[in-house]
Amino acid sequence: MKKVLHQKREGFSSSIGVIAAVLGSAVGLGNIWKFPYVTGANGGAAFILVYLLCLALVGVPVMLSEHLIGRHTKANAVGAFKVLQPRRPWYLVGGAGVLSAFLIMAFYTTVAGWVYAYIFKAAGGALLSAKPEETTLVFNTLVSGVGEPLFWQIFVLLVIGTIIMAGVTKGIERVTKVLMPLLFILLVIIDIRSLTLPGAGEGLSFLFKPDFSKITIGVILAALGLAFFKLSVGMGAMITYGSYVNKSENLPKMAIKVALADTLVSLMAGIAIFPAVFAFGFKPNAGPSLLFITIPTVFNSMPFGRVFMSLFFVLTAIAATGAMLSLLEVPVAYLTEQYQWTRRKATMVTILGIGLLGSTATLSNSLFAKVTVFGKTFFDFYDFSTSNILLPVGGIFIALFVGWQWGYVNVKREMSNEGQLTNDRLVRIFMFLVEYIVPFAIALVLLAGLNIIHF
Ligand code: TRP
């Protein structure tokens, strides 16, 4: 551990840079691909309400916990626990986080590869049919291929590997700062088109009119899992990013801002997609293919559709890329700090590992279509086991650690920037949440959602 302290550490250089990087981690395929399809599969508005509750009561407190630990220790996911509790096995929480990063990246790079491929398909005119069956066919051909999706997955890994090797300030911060605002502007344009489609109303009521009979314990578990995935919490990515944050940032404010902005982006993606789903006779519960089939259809019914469609996938690719940087940074920071590897070596070894594991996810619609783990394809297994199990379990331990191990006095000092901010009430509410609500709520939802206990 001593060596870590001697190392010169990089960090984010400005408040805008911090927000861009943290929001860049949160906003990703989770908003544009996952949020719509999970919402569609779980019945719409009622699911969204449960999701918002999970976000406020569990997601934000865990994000803040991670930022506090990270900024205080200035260390990676494993190192942070070792600094605070050198003699207890809490660092295993960070270790599980490093493992989760690989599992998430395995399927995330698959989907990011599809998105990158779609940029070229859209620009080249391959998606120019207004017939839903034809856009469906384009998607199915891509995902059930071998060479094409693998090529794009490797391409994605090389892009993010290059950015990560450039470093925290010159890589992560510089890239996310430019690209986040662009994403937002394009979403506004698409929403306008989508809202003016004939029949948009049905999609909107699906999104905003709750039907509470649709809520089951499985739905609640999905909402909780999505909250973790969305905010990039439960595995130490926010510990790692927190470690690059300046001592003068207001951390609770930042966590709330990021959660609000992230939710706005998700809802805007929902508004882009659901009116079209209903207007063109698609099913809202299509699953992971939803985005790739509805979005081309929306654009095909508007002037300059090809241009906008290409831009949309460029920006989705950007969002996915910003998110992947935070996932890749977790093992890279761990390997460089705990084992003194160079950034270059750590990045190369990590993307190689992700590429090998990830190919099993990419090929789960072709070569490995019949291979299952606990009844799921590789792709679905990596997705389910991380979002719905590893991240929530990580969240329990992070909350317990901050609430019961690190404790009130330390939390207050870090959260108030050594007494510079007066936020004592907030500190108390936060402590109550991480001591009791977060661990208990997650444990209950997990045990019930996985059918271990029954009501
Ligand atoms: N939040 C990102 C998204 O919504 C995904 C992500 C990035 C993530 N880093 C993470 C998920 C760390 C869990 C943990 O697309």
Residues whose N, C-alpha, C, O or C-beta is under 5 A from the ligand:
A	BS01	LIG	S25 A26 V27 G28 L29 G30 N31 F228 F229 K230 L231 S232 V233 M235 A237 A323 S326 L327
